[in-house]
Amino acid sequence: MTDYETGPGTRWDAEQDDGRKLYRNEWKYVISAADAELLRMRLSPHLRMDSHAAGGGYEIRSLYFDDYKNSAYEQKLMGVFERKKWRIRIYDYSDAKIALERKKKRGNYIYKESVDLSREEFDRILSGDFAFLLKRDETLCSEFYLECVTKLLRPKVIVDYYRTPLILKEGTVRITFDKEVCAAVGGYDIFDKNLPKFSVQNQDEVVLEVKFTEFLPQLIKELLPTPDQSLVAFSKYCACFERAHHLTDPTAGISKTYIGWRY
């Protein structure tokens, strides 16, 4: 199924009634923790907390995949207009929901497709057994299989962060505050809470993401960061990839040592 995340369980449809793909706007800012708290308080009367955010938020852990050329990483660095990333995502280290996702990006517009996996299916992918994907009905599974066997798509890095999500039904607006962005290293078992972590952002920084489909209400737009807090091209995947694999020339996207699949 093709849809948009509204939390660990519920999702918004990402296709129009006629089947056309519906890309969403995505704006990113890096702001201070103080500004983030002030903005959250200003938005709270107009947006509601995601019902899955018990206690004010939840942990997100994503295992990102890339091919033997690290194309997703390098295309992000080069600013390629249209690109994609594959990942497997869980929430709060639980296997209650395991999602295989492909995120397509076109400038500031995104389109995400997702299918659910079982714990056994995740383990099979991690062991290099992809054949079962062809038996799934979803096209996304067969396309993931194709990239795994033809482009050698393999796990690259685990990305962890804590998210506070606010949502508004009108315009399908979703505003999230992400902090404690870290690269988890030492393995690719996303259910292992004890993996060592390396932070990729300052403790006083928060990644603010604004996503909406049809429109962004004027009231919300006026509450967002001012023009002097400009949009940024921050990529959690690239930042964690560099932190985990010690790229010595991140500007050019060149690694001095080949990083292969560790399984």
Contacts in CASP RR format, 6 or more apart in sequence:
PFRMAT RR
TARGET T0000
AUTHOR 0000-0000-0000
METHOD contacts of the structure
MODEL  1
MTDYETGPGTRWDAEQDDGRKLYRNEWKYVISAADAELLRMRLSPHLRMD
SHAAGGGYEIRSLYFDDYKNSAYEQKLMGVFERKKWRIRIYDYSDAKIAL
ERKKKRGNYIYKESVDLSREEFDRILSGDFAFLLKRDETLCSEFYLECVT
KLLRPKVIVDYYRTPLILKEGTVRITFDKEVCAAVGGYDIFDKNLPKFSV
QNQDEVVLEVKFTEFLPQLIKELLPTPDQSLVAFSKYCACFERAHHLTDP
TAGISKTYIGWRY
1 113 0 8 1.000
1 114 0 8 1.000
1 115 0 8 1.000
1 138 0 8 1.000
2 13 0 8 1.000
2 14 0 8 1.000
2 15 0 8 1.000
2 21 0 8 1.000
2 112 0 8 1.000
2 113 0 8 1.000
2 114 0 8 1.000
3 11 0 8 1.000
3 12 0 8 1.000
3 13 0 8 1.000
3 14 0 8 1.000
3 112 0 8 1.000
3 113 0 8 1.000
3 114 0 8 1.000
4 11 0 8 1.000
4 12 0 8 1.000
4 13 0 8 1.000
4 14 0 8 1.000
4 24 0 8 1.000
4 112 0 8 1.000
4 172 0 8 1.000
4 174 0 8 1.000
4 211 0 8 1.000
4 213 0 8 1.000
5 11 0 8 1.000
5 12 0 8 1.000
5 112 0 8 1.000
5 114 0 8 1.000
5 174 0 8 1.000
6 12 0 8 1.000
6 50 0 8 1.000
6 165 0 8 1.000
6 167 0 8 1.000
6 174 0 8 1.000
7 50 0 8 1.000
7 52 0 8 1.000
7 53 0 8 1.000
7 58 0 8 1.000
7 91 0 8 1.000
7 165 0 8 1.000
8 52 0 8 1.000
8 58 0 8 1.000
8 91 0 8 1.000
8 92 0 8 1.000
8 96 0 8 1.000
8 97 0 8 1.000
9 52 0 8 1.000
9 97 0 8 1.000
10 51 0 8 1.000
10 52 0 8 1.000
11 114 0 8 1.000
12 172 0 8 1.000
12 213 0 8 1.000
14 21 0 8 1.000
14 22 0 8 1.000
14 24 0 8 1.000
14 111 0 8 1.000
14 112 0 8 1.000
14 113 0 8 1.000
15 21 0 8 1.000
15 22 0 8 1.000
16 22 0 8 1.000
21 111 0 8 1.000
22 111 0 8 1.000
22 213 0 8 1.000
23 104 0 8 1.000
23 106 0 8 1.000
23 109 0 8 1.000
23 110 0 8 1.000
23 111 0 8 1.000
24 109 0 8 1.000
24 110 0 8 1.000
24 111 0 8 1.000
24 172 0 8 1.000
24 211 0 8 1.000
24 212 0 8 1.000
24 213 0 8 1.000
25 108 0 8 1.000
25 109 0 8 1.000
25 110 0 8 1.000
25 210 0 8 1.000
25 211 0 8 1.000
25 212 0 8 1.000
25 213 0 8 1.000
25 216 0 8 1.000
26 105 0 8 1.000
26 108 0 8 1.000
26 109 0 8 1.000
26 110 0 8 1.000
26 209 0 8 1.000
26 210 0 8 1.000
26 211 0 8 1.000
27 108 0 8 1.000
27 209 0 8 1.000
27 210 0 8 1.000
27 211 0 8 1.000
27 224 0 8 1.000
27 231 0 8 1.000
28 207 0 8 1.000
28 208 0 8 1.000
28 209 0 8 1.000
28 210 0 8 1.000
28 231 0 8 1.000
28 232 0 8 1.000
28 233 0 8 1.000
28 234 0 8 1.000
29 207 0 8 1.000
29 208 0 8 1.000
29 210 0 8 1.000
29 225 0 8 1.000
29 229 0 8 1.000
29 230 0 8 1.000
29 231 0 8 1.000
29 232 0 8 1.000
30 201 0 8 1.000
30 205 0 8 1.000
30 206 0 8 1.000
30 207 0 8 1.000
30 208 0 8 1.000
30 232 0 8 1.000
30 234 0 8 1.000
31 39 0 8 1.000
31 205 0 8 1.000
31 206 0 8 1.000
31 208 0 8 1.000
31 225 0 8 1.000
31 229 0 8 1.000
32 204 0 8 1.000
32 205 0 8 1.000
32 206 0 8 1.000
33 179 0 8 1.000
33 203 0 8 1.000
33 204 0 8 1.000
33 205 0 8 1.000
33 206 0 8 1.000
34 204 0 8 1.000
35 206 0 8 1.000
35 225 0 8 1.000
35 229 0 8 1.000
36 177 0 8 1.000
36 179 0 8 1.000
36 206 0 8 1.000
36 208 0 8 1.000
39 208 0 8 1.000
39 223 0 8 1.000
39 224 0 8 1.000
39 225 0 8 1.000
40 164 0 8 1.000
40 166 0 8 1.000
40 177 0 8 1.000
42 223 0 8 1.000
43 166 0 8 1.000
43 175 0 8 1.000
43 220 0 8 1.000
43 223 0 8 1.000
44 166 0 8 1.000
46 168 0 8 1.000
46 217 0 8 1.000
46 219 0 8 1.000
46 220 0 8 1.000
46 223 0 8 1.000
47 166 0 8 1.000
47 167 0 8 1.000
47 168 0 8 1.000
47 173 0 8 1.000
47 175 0 8 1.000
47 220 0 8 1.000
48 166 0 8 1.000
48 167 0 8 1.000
48 168 0 8 1.000
49 56 0 8 1.000
49 57 0 8 1.000
49 164 0 8 1.000
49 165 0 8 1.000
49 166 0 8 1.000
49 167 0 8 1.000
50 57 0 8 1.000
50 165 0 8 1.000
50 166 0 8 1.000
50 167 0 8 1.000
52 58 0 8 1.000
52 91 0 8 1.000
53 163 0 8 1.000
53 164 0 8 1.000
53 165 0 8 1.000
56 164 0 8 1.000
57 162 0 8 1.000
57 163 0 8 1.000
57 164 0 8 1.000
57 165 0 8 1.000
58 91 0 8 1.000
58 92 0 8 1.000
58 162 0 8 1.000
58 163 0 8 1.000
59 91 0 8 1.000
59 92 0 8 1.000
59 93 0 8 1.000
59 160 0 8 1.000
59 161 0 8 1.000
59 162 0 8 1.000
59 163 0 8 1.000
60 89 0 8 1.000
60 90 0 8 1.000
60 91 0 8 1.000
60 160 0 8 1.000
60 161 0 8 1.000
60 162 0 8 1.000
60 163 0 8 1.000
60 178 0 8 1.000
61 89 0 8 1.000
61 90 0 8 1.000
61 91 0 8 1.000
61 93 0 8 1.000
61 158 0 8 1.000
61 159 0 8 1.000
61 160 0 8 1.000
61 184 0 8 1.000
61 190 0 8 1.000
62 87 0 8 1.000
62 88 0 8 1.000
62 89 0 8 1.000
62 90 0 8 1.000
62 158 0 8 1.000
62 159 0 8 1.000
62 190 0 8 1.000
62 236 0 8 1.000
63 87 0 8 1.000
63 88 0 8 1.000
63 89 0 8 1.000
63 155 0 8 1.000
63 157 0 8 1.000
63 158 0 8 1.000
63 188 0 8 1.000
63 190 0 8 1.000
64 72 0 8 1.000
64 85 0 8 1.000
64 86 0 8 1.000
64 87 0 8 1.000
64 155 0 8 1.000
64 156 0 8 1.000
64 157 0 8 1.000
64 158 0 8 1.000
64 159 0 8 1.000
64 237 0 8 1.000
64 240 0 8 1.000
64 241 0 8 1.000
65 85 0 8 1.000
65 86 0 8 1.000
65 87 0 8 1.000
65 88 0 8 1.000
65 148 0 8 1.000
65 153 0 8 1.000
65 154 0 8 1.000
65 155 0 8 1.000
65 156 0 8 1.000
66 72 0 8 1.000
66 73 0 8 1.000
66 85 0 8 1.000
66 86 0 8 1.000
66 153 0 8 1.000
66 154 0 8 1.000
66 156 0 8 1.000
66 241 0 8 1.000
67 147 0 8 1.000
67 151 0 8 1.000
67 152 0 8 1.000
67 153 0 8 1.000
67 154 0 8 1.000
68 151 0 8 1.000
68 152 0 8 1.000
68 154 0 8 1.000
70 156 0 8 1.000
70 241 0 8 1.000
70 253 0 8 1.000
70 255 0 8 1.000
71 151 0 8 1.000
72 83 0 8 1.000
72 84 0 8 1.000
72 85 0 8 1.000
72 86 0 8 1.000
72 237 0 8 1.000
73 156 0 8 1.000
73 237 0 8 1.000
73 238 0 8 1.000
73 241 0 8 1.000
73 253 0 8 1.000
74 253 0 8 1.000
75 83 0 8 1.000
76 83 0 8 1.000
76 233 0 8 1.000
76 235 0 8 1.000
76 237 0 8 1.000
76 238 0 8 1.000
77 238 0 8 1.000
77 250 0 8 1.000
77 251 0 8 1.000
77 252 0 8 1.000
77 253 0 8 1.000
79 233 0 8 1.000
81 106 0 8 1.000
81 107 0 8 1.000
82 104 0 8 1.000
82 105 0 8 1.000
82 106 0 8 1.000
82 107 0 8 1.000
83 104 0 8 1.000
83 105 0 8 1.000
84 102 0 8 1.000
84 103 0 8 1.000
84 104 0 8 1.000
84 105 0 8 1.000
85 102 0 8 1.000
85 103 0 8 1.000
85 105 0 8 1.000
85 237 0 8 1.000
86 100 0 8 1.000
86 101 0 8 1.000
86 102 0 8 1.000
86 144 0 8 1.000
86 147 0 8 1.000
86 153 0 8 1.000
87 100 0 8 1.000
87 101 0 8 1.000
87 103 0 8 1.000
87 237 0 8 1.000
88 98 0 8 1.000
88 99 0 8 1.000
88 100 0 8 1.000
88 101 0 8 1.000
88 117 0 8 1.000
88 122 0 8 1.000
88 125 0 8 1.000
88 190 0 8 1.000
89 98 0 8 1.000
89 99 0 8 1.000
89 101 0 8 1.000
90 97 0 8 1.000
90 98 0 8 1.000
90 99 0 8 1.000
90 190 0 8 1.000
90 191 0 8 1.000
91 97 0 8 1.000
93 190 0 8 1.000
93 191 0 8 1.000
93 193 0 8 1.000
95 119 0 8 1.000
95 122 0 8 1.000
95 191 0 8 1.000
97 116 0 8 1.000
98 116 0 8 1.000
98 117 0 8 1.000
98 118 0 8 1.000
98 119 0 8 1.000
98 121 0 8 1.000
98 122 0 8 1.000
99 114 0 8 1.000
99 115 0 8 1.000
99 116 0 8 1.000
99 117 0 8 1.000
100 114 0 8 1.000
100 115 0 8 1.000
100 116 0 8 1.000
100 117 0 8 1.000
100 140 0 8 1.000
100 141 0 8 1.000
100 144 0 8 1.000
101 112 0 8 1.000
101 113 0 8 1.000
101 114 0 8 1.000
102 112 0 8 1.000
102 113 0 8 1.000
102 114 0 8 1.000
102 140 0 8 1.000
102 143 0 8 1.000
102 144 0 8 1.000
103 110 0 8 1.000
103 111 0 8 1.000
103 112 0 8 1.000
104 110 0 8 1.000
104 111 0 8 1.000
104 112 0 8 1.000
104 113 0 8 1.000
105 111 0 8 1.000
108 231 0 8 1.000
110 211 0 8 1.000
113 140 0 8 1.000
114 140 0 8 1.000
115 136 0 8 1.000
115 138 0 8 1.000
115 140 0 8 1.000
115 141 0 8 1.000
117 125 0 8 1.000
121 132 0 8 1.000
122 190 0 8 1.000
124 130 0 8 1.000
124 132 0 8 1.000
125 133 0 8 1.000
126 155 0 8 1.000
126 188 0 8 1.000
126 189 0 8 1.000
126 263 0 8 1.000
127 263 0 8 1.000
128 148 0 8 1.000
128 263 0 8 1.000
130 144 0 8 1.000
130 145 0 8 1.000
130 148 0 8 1.000
130 149 0 8 1.000
131 145 0 8 1.000
133 141 0 8 1.000
133 142 0 8 1.000
133 144 0 8 1.000
133 145 0 8 1.000
133 148 0 8 1.000
134 141 0 8 1.000
134 142 0 8 1.000
134 145 0 8 1.000
136 142 0 8 1.000
144 153 0 8 1.000
147 153 0 8 1.000
148 154 0 8 1.000
154 260 0 8 1.000
154 261 0 8 1.000
155 188 0 8 1.000
155 261 0 8 1.000
155 263 0 8 1.000
156 241 0 8 1.000
156 245 0 8 1.000
156 259 0 8 1.000
157 183 0 8 1.000
157 184 0 8 1.000
157 185 0 8 1.000
157 237 0 8 1.000
157 240 0 8 1.000
157 241 0 8 1.000
157 244 0 8 1.000
157 245 0 8 1.000
158 183 0 8 1.000
158 184 0 8 1.000
158 185 0 8 1.000
158 187 0 8 1.000
158 188 0 8 1.000
158 190 0 8 1.000
158 195 0 8 1.000
158 240 0 8 1.000
159 181 0 8 1.000
159 182 0 8 1.000
159 183 0 8 1.000
159 184 0 8 1.000
159 236 0 8 1.000
159 237 0 8 1.000
159 240 0 8 1.000
160 180 0 8 1.000
160 181 0 8 1.000
160 182 0 8 1.000
160 183 0 8 1.000
160 184 0 8 1.000
160 197 0 8 1.000
161 178 0 8 1.000
161 179 0 8 1.000
161 180 0 8 1.000
161 181 0 8 1.000
161 182 0 8 1.000
161 207 0 8 1.000
161 236 0 8 1.000
162 178 0 8 1.000
162 179 0 8 1.000
162 180 0 8 1.000
163 176 0 8 1.000
163 177 0 8 1.000
163 178 0 8 1.000
164 176 0 8 1.000
164 177 0 8 1.000
164 178 0 8 1.000
165 174 0 8 1.000
165 175 0 8 1.000
165 176 0 8 1.000
165 177 0 8 1.000
166 174 0 8 1.000
166 175 0 8 1.000
166 176 0 8 1.000
167 173 0 8 1.000
167 174 0 8 1.000
167 175 0 8 1.000
168 174 0 8 1.000
168 175 0 8 1.000
168 217 0 8 1.000
168 220 0 8 1.000
170 215 0 8 1.000
170 217 0 8 1.000
171 212 0 8 1.000
171 213 0 8 1.000
171 214 0 8 1.000
171 215 0 8 1.000
171 216 0 8 1.000
171 217 0 8 1.000
172 211 0 8 1.000
172 212 0 8 1.000
172 213 0 8 1.000
172 214 0 8 1.000
173 210 0 8 1.000
173 211 0 8 1.000
173 212 0 8 1.000
173 216 0 8 1.000
173 217 0 8 1.000
173 220 0 8 1.000
174 209 0 8 1.000
174 210 0 8 1.000
174 211 0 8 1.000
174 212 0 8 1.000
175 208 0 8 1.000
175 209 0 8 1.000
175 210 0 8 1.000
175 211 0 8 1.000
175 220 0 8 1.000
176 208 0 8 1.000
176 209 0 8 1.000
176 211 0 8 1.000
177 206 0 8 1.000
177 207 0 8 1.000
177 208 0 8 1.000
178 206 0 8 1.000
178 207 0 8 1.000
178 208 0 8 1.000
178 209 0 8 1.000
178 236 0 8 1.000
179 201 0 8 1.000
179 205 0 8 1.000
179 206 0 8 1.000
179 207 0 8 1.000
180 199 0 8 1.000
181 199 0 8 1.000
181 200 0 8 1.000
181 201 0 8 1.000
181 207 0 8 1.000
181 236 0 8 1.000
181 239 0 8 1.000
181 240 0 8 1.000
182 197 0 8 1.000
182 198 0 8 1.000
182 199 0 8 1.000
182 200 0 8 1.000
182 240 0 8 1.000
183 197 0 8 1.000
183 198 0 8 1.000
183 200 0 8 1.000
183 239 0 8 1.000
183 240 0 8 1.000
183 241 0 8 1.000
183 243 0 8 1.000
183 244 0 8 1.000
184 195 0 8 1.000
184 196 0 8 1.000
184 197 0 8 1.000
185 195 0 8 1.000
185 196 0 8 1.000
185 197 0 8 1.000
185 198 0 8 1.000
185 244 0 8 1.000
186 195 0 8 1.000
186 196 0 8 1.000
187 195 0 8 1.000
187 262 0 8 1.000
188 262 0 8 1.000
188 263 0 8 1.000
189 195 0 8 1.000
198 243 0 8 1.000
198 244 0 8 1.000
199 243 0 8 1.000
200 236 0 8 1.000
200 239 0 8 1.000
200 240 0 8 1.000
200 242 0 8 1.000
200 243 0 8 1.000
201 207 0 8 1.000
201 239 0 8 1.000
207 234 0 8 1.000
207 236 0 8 1.000
208 225 0 8 1.000
210 216 0 8 1.000
210 224 0 8 1.000
238 250 0 8 1.000
241 247 0 8 1.000
242 250 0 8 1.000
245 255 0 8 1.000
245 259 0 8 1.000
246 257 0 8 1.000
247 253 0 8 1.000
247 254 0 8 1.000
247 255 0 8 1.000
247 256 0 8 1.000
248 254 0 8 1.000
248 255 0 8 1.000
248 256 0 8 1.000
249 255 0 8 1.000
249 256 0 8 1.000
END
